[in-house]
């Protein structure tokens, strides 16, 4: 039953996670395409052998330190789901404060130009671009795999941004005018 599977998984993850029950629920919910509430209200259901084996493999990867977001393939951030995986940092909830402060600071700026340096998954720059469709947002990173992830997120979210490869300011050198600091 789901109830006993989650209890065993929670115990297994207790040594490697600050939130073993949450991790167990997120991984199982992802695998069987149910949200946490659905898991709890249907916790007397039995899992197929194939599902149990797949779940055990996910738990093993988590026990070896792989982040839950990598196992799921996404992380929720600022109202949106961002694809993540090896090669990019997982967006942290407290980073949403940066987006919030940037939006407050940019309030009333008619055509803001925003540069997200070392963008990774693009969570910060893309979140701002989605909130401020009139802004010119450029994302840079020197990692091709990070830029692939940022492009994937841009395309899936429908954000308008420019994505450039290079280290920090290199891709936009010579194009930067006066900035508001």
N, C-alpha and C positions, 0 to 999 in steps of 0.2 A: 504494500500500500504506500501511497505517496507520503503519508504521515511518517511511517517508519523509515522510509528512504531518506526523507529530509532530516530526521533525527540523527540517523547514522552519519549522514554527510556533514551535519553541523558539528558533531563530535570529531569527525576526521579533520575538518578545517580549523578547529579551535586553536591548534598549535601554530597556524600560519596566517591567520586573519584576525583583524580587529572586529570584524562583523561576520562571523562564520554562518549564522543563520541567514542573513541577507544574501551572502554569496551563494549559499546552497539553493535558496529560492530563486535567485536570478538565473543561475545556470540551468536549473531544472525547468523553470518557466520558459527560458529561451529554447531549450531542446524540444519541449512538447508544445510550444507556441501558446502559452497561457501566462497571464499576468499573475502577480502575487496573490491577489484576492481570489482568483479562480483556483489557484493551488490550494488555498486554505479552505475554500468551500467544497472542494472535491477531493479532499485529502484521504478519502477511503477507497479511491480508485487504485487499480493495480497497473503497474507499468509493464510493458512488454519486455522480453529478454533483450531485444535489440536496443531499446531505450535505456535499460539499466546498464548495459555494456558501454554505450556511448556516454552516459552520465559518469560512470566510473572513470572513463578516460579524461573527461573534462575535470573531474575532481583531482585526478592525479596531476594534471598539468597545473592546476591551481596550487596544489600542495608543493609543487616545485617552484613556486613563486611567480608564475605567469599572472599578470593582472586580469581581473574579471573582465574589464573592458576589452582586452585583447581576445579573450575567449568568446565574448559575445560578438566582437567585431564592431562595437559602437559604444558611445558614451553620450548620455543626455547632457546638454550644456545650453544654457540660455534659451529655453523654449524649443530647442532643435536637437535632432539626433545626428551626431557626427561619427563618421566612420573613423575607426582608429585601429592601429595594429603596430607590430614591431617597426621601429624606425621613426615613430612620433611619440611624444609624451602624451599621456592621458590627460585631457583637460580636467583641472581640479575645480570643485565647486566654489572654492574661495576666489578663483580667478574671475568668476562672474562679477565680482565687485569691481574689477578693472573695467569691464564692459559697461557696467552701470555708471561708474564715475566718468568714463569717456563720453558716454551719451549725455550726461549732465553738462559736462564741459563744452560739448559741441552744440548744445541747445541754442538755437538762434544763429548759428554760423550758416550762411546761405549755401555755400558750396565747399564743404570741408574736404580736404585732401588728407587721407590717412595712410600711413605706412606701417604695416605689421611686419616687423623684422624677426627672422627666425620663426616663421609662422607655424611650422609643424603641420598639424591637421587643419589649421586655418580657423580654429574655433573663435578666437578673439576677433580677427579682422572680418570674418564672414558674418559673425553675429552683429557687428556694427554695421556692416554693409546692408544686412537685411533690415535693420532698424532705420537706417538712413539711406534710402534708395537714391537720393540726390547726391550722395557723397562719392568722391573718387577714391576708391580703396585699392591699394597695391599691397600684395603679399610677397615677401621674399624669403627664400631659404636656400642654403647651399646644398641641401640633400635632395637628390632627384626623387627618392622614394617618398620623402615628406611632401614634396611638391605634387607628386602623383595623388597622394591622399588628399591634399588641399584641393586639387582640381576635382577629384571625385566628390568631395563635400560641396564644393561650389556648384557643380553641375546638379547634384541631387537636391540641393536646397534652392536652386534658381537665383543665386546671388550674382550681382554684377561686380566683378573684381578683375584686376590684372594680376597675374601670377608670374613672377620672374625668378630665375635661378641665379644665385650668387650670394656672396657673403655680405651680410648686413646692408650697407648703403651702395655697394658696388653696382648692382643692377640699375640703380636710378641716378647714379652720379652724373652730374651735368643737367639733370632734368628737374632738380629740386630748386624751387624759388624760395622766397621768404616763407617761413613757416610760423605759425602761432605756437609759442612755447609757454 
